[in-house]
Amino acid sequence: MSNDLSPEERQAVLDEQRGDAKPGGSVSPRDFRKPWRLSREGLDGVRRTLERRLPSLESMLAAWYRQDVPVRLEDVGEIATAGLFDGLEEPFVLLCFRIDGVQGWAIWENKAARNAAAIALGGAVEEGKSEPRRLSTLEQGVVRDLCEGVATHCANQLGLAIESPELVQDARAFLLAVDAGLDADPARLYLHVALEAPDGESIVRLYLPGVTGSATTRPKPAAGQTLPHHLDDVPLEFSARLGSVELALSELLGLEVGDVIPLDTDARSPLNLFIDDRPAGHAHWGSHHGQLAIRILEFDPSDED
């Protein structure tokens, strides 16, 4: 049996075995055949990881909406896929994608998606209540890219990569997209991302596969580097720098588009790493899941050379 039980659940199991179970207890029903993969601490770690990166998501959305769009993470948890889409009315706005070959989804409200496309294309938003309708081909392209951007941003923060995104609007297209079946993996991490757009608040609901406790486990500090718990989330700026060069003010003022400026670093040299402007090591640069990334060669935060 899994040991990820709360104290109340453990007590309820013991009481049941002894015949001491009391009716009307405070323990919620739970199907132990489908244990959750993330503890409460793990889910809190997911929330902290994502909330720290919300400003970059807001910057991406501002480019689409042509103004600031505040974002908040409304809810985080795990959910079974059985019955997940029961009652979903057509035409819906649903992005299907894969993470390591397993299906994931993003669902957005029909009207919010239409208005987002209208704003991005320079049109007017729809006021008041309106019936859901299918998106035009042009709207589909905009909404697909926007949903993919939100899903990719959140997945990347958890070390996941989204592949094969496809926007569907009806049950037939959805069933064709979900070729592995909903029960291939019975659980998903769900993220409810609230967007405060010009036409009002809406929620993008993400369902991500492949998230386990290891996805949010932080590396343990080496011996002698243990921190007090209250310092765990203190933000520090970690940077990788290509190089630098000194220029006279007259040279700086004379710069034009297309000018080439050699840096004081050999093209084959590793990057210098800094923590809050203090030297911390060296790394090679490359890419990871479509984003610029570094591979650390040497790392010593106490290095002051």
Summary of the structure (lengths in Angstrom):
residues: 305
radius of gyration: 24.3
end to end distance: 52.3
largest distance: 87.5
contacts: 754
relative contact order: 0.13
helix: 29%
strand: 26%
